[in-house]
Amino acid sequence: MPSIDARLQGHKMSFNTTWGLFSPKKIDEGTQQLLKQITLPHDALVLDLGCGYGAIGLTLAKEAKIVHMVDKDFVAVDFSQRNATLNNLDNVKVYLSNGFSHVPDDVRFDLIASNIPAKVGKEMLRKMLEDSLSYLNTGGKLYIVSIAGLKEYIKKELKMLFGNYKKLKSAKGYSCIYSVKQHD
């Protein structure tokens, strides 16, 4: 079973991974760059959407109040739970959910972060972006890293849904972007 030791956002992190999960041998460059771009509000309630083995959500849990981590893959959920224990984090809630399907209706987040799966399809991607808007508090931010090929589609959708879009970083086939929920 592969394992990864990394310094992310100034925190020493360890992750056990497995074949079949995204980037099992190292933290991918897009995830590393996304984490460098995130400004985490004090006492933030965070969602890691499509958490994989937990690199984004568990790193953010080092400074957030509570982090919800969801994935549609039960193996990813299992590894995120194990990695939360491995990194001594008890402020995370990891559960199975296809997008927002099992995220509690009464929870609203200050920040949602996602390394969007490349093969999610435009219909599911649009649903994820729409649901992100409805699950954010006013002033809440959606941070995304995606393959460069989805950049223009995501830009168009975020401008239409959120009314804003900002590219944070682009390199080596990926883009880091964010939008802010401006009002209810």
Protein Blocks (a to p, Z undefined) as FASTA:
>chain_A
ZZddddeehiacdddddehiahklbccfklmmmmmmpccdehiacddehklnolmmmmmm
mmmmbdcdddfbfklmmmmmmmmmmnopakbccdddehjllgcfkbccfbdcddddfklo
jklmmmmmmmmmmmpcehiacdddddfklmmmmmmmmmmmnopacdfbdcehiacddddd
fbZZ
